[in-house]
Amino acid sequence: MSLIFYVAAAALNVFWLLAGDKLSVNHQLMVPMLSVVLVGLGVLLRVRRLGRTARRTYCRNALWLLLIYYLAILSVMLFFGGLFHLDRAWGGAVNLEPFYTISRFWFHFRRTGSLSSLFNLLGNVVILIPLGVLLPVMFRPMRRIWLFVPLMAAVCIGVEWLQWYSGLGIADVDDSILNFIGAVAGWVVTGLFRLVYSWLGGARE
């Protein structure tokens, strides 16, 4: 049964690649989310039949595949959005002034009530939340905030620098700020889940 979910996720992504920009932006952005759900269901069905050691190995491999898939999707969104016209949802020029773009979108929302401005800001936060979740889950050193925060700051700044240097994507210092907030938010949520899990485990004992 789990194989059916895996094949469905793969077929969905092949369809996305073939359809390209014939799909709306919202439909394209739903493909990664639905793919993760399908693969997640497949993993859950599979691990139920495995022993404890095999289950750990299987989950670890699944996390690695998820990380690779996420980084691939993230690369498309950040550097090659024009490939599927994903950049038509949030255009803009190069901006090196902190909080300029954020204030501009916020002012536009206050003046017009258009939710697209908020979606733009929230989108830049949300796309880095999975990285903030996956890194501390997969790598124990990343559970230390004094290691995680500098790394994420370097990653977020480095991505915008690469966009500016290569001319791919849209370079905006405010994107770095929002991406960093998203990564830290993912780290905090993961840490809270670990604390709750540890507390429940201690309570059972």
N, C-alpha and C positions, 0 to 999 in steps of 0.2 A: 504493500500500500504506500509506503514511504517513497518508493521509486516513482509512483504516479505524480506525487507532488514535485519531485525533483525535475521530472520531464516537463511538467506543466510550467515550472519556473523558467526552464531553459527555452521552451517554445515561446514563452511570452517575450523573452529578451531578443530572440531571433526575429520575432514579428516586429518588435520595436526598431531593430536595426534595418529591417527591410522597408518598413513604413516611413521611417525618418520623420521629416517635418510635415508629413501628411496628417499626422496626429496633432491635436491641440497641445499646448504646453502643459496644461493640467493633466491630460491623459498620459503624456510622456513622463511626467514626474510621478505618476501613480505606479508606473511599471516597476521601479526599484522597490517601492514600499510593498507592493503586492508580491513581488518575487521573494522578498525576505519573509513575508508571512507564509508563503507556500513552502519554502525551504524549512522554515522553523517548525511547521506542522510535520513535515517529513522527518525531521530530526527527532521530534518528540515521540513519534510513532516508532522510530527505529530504536531509540535508547531504552524504551520500555522492555525490549526483549534481550538486552545485553546485561552482562554482569557488571559489577562496580568498576573494575579496572578497564574493561572494554568501553564502558560508558564514558569514562573520563577521557580516554583517547579519542573516541568518536566525537565528543563535544569539542575537544580541543581542535581537532581537524576542521570541524564545522565552523568554529570561530575564525580560524585562519582563512578559510574560503570566504567567510563573510567580510573579513577585513580587506581582502584583496578585491572583492567585488565592490565594496564601499569606496575604496581608493580609486578604482577604475571609474565609477560613476562620478565621484567628486572631481576627478581630473577632467572629465568631459564637461561638467558644469562650470568649472573654474577657468579652463583654458580653451576648450573647444565647443563652447555653447552654440556658436554659429553653425556647427555641423548639423544640428537638428533645430536650429533657430531657437534654442532655449534662451538666448540672450535677448529675444524680443520681449521677454516678460519684465526685464529690469535693465533698461538701457542706461547710459550715462557716460560722462567724459572722465578723463584721468583727474583724480582729485588727491591733493597732498595736504589739504587743510583739515585737521581733525574736527569732527562733528559737523562739518559743513553739509555733507550729504544727509546725515541723520536729521539735522534741523530743517533742511529743505523738505524732506519727505514728511516730517512731522507737521510743518507749517502747511503743506499741501493738504494733509489729512484734516487739520483743524479748519481750513478754509473751505474745502469742498466736501469733506466727509467721505472721500473715496477710500475704500479699504485696500486698494492696490498699493498705496503708500505704506500702510502697515504691513501688508504681506511681504513687501520688499524688505523691510527692516527685519521682520521675524524670520524670513527665509534665510537671511545671512546668519542668523543666530542658530536656527534649527539644523542647517547642513553640517555644523561641526559638533553637534551634540553626540552623534554616534561615535565619533573619535574619542570624545571625553569618557564614553562608556567602555569602549572596547579596550583602550590602552590599559587602564587599571585592572580590568578583568583578566586580560591576557598576560600582563607583565607586572609582577609584584612591585618593582621599583617605582612604577608610575603611580602607585598608591600614596607615595610621599608627595605632598603638595609642593615642597621646595624643589622637587625635580620636575614635576608635571607642569607647573605654571611657567617656568622659564622655557621649557621645551615648546609648549603651545604658543607662547609669545613669539618665539623664533620661527615656528612653522607659519603662523598667521602673517607675520611681517614678510617672511621669505616668499610666500605665495604671491602676495601683492607685488613684491619686487620682481619676481619672475614674470608676472603679467605685464608689468611696465617695461622690463628689459626686452622681453620677447615680442611684445606687441600682441600677445594672445590674451583674450579675455579683457576685463575692464579693471584697471588698477585704481583702487580707492582705499585710502587709509582708513576710512570709516568701516569698510568691509573687514579689515583686520581687527578693529575694535569689536565689531559684532560677532565675528567668527570666534574670537577669543572668549567672549562672554558665553557663547554656545558651548565651547569645549569645557570651560570651567563648570558650567551648569550641569553638563553630563557627568563630570567627575564628582560633583557634589551629590547628585542623585544616586550615583553608584555607591558612594561612600555611605550614604544614609541607608541604602538597602543592605550593605554589608553589616552596618551596626545593628539594624533590626534583626537580621538573620542570626548574628552572634548572640544577641540578647534572647531571642527565642530559643536558640540552642542551649544557652545557659539555664533558661527557665525550665526546660524539659529535664535537665539533669538535677 
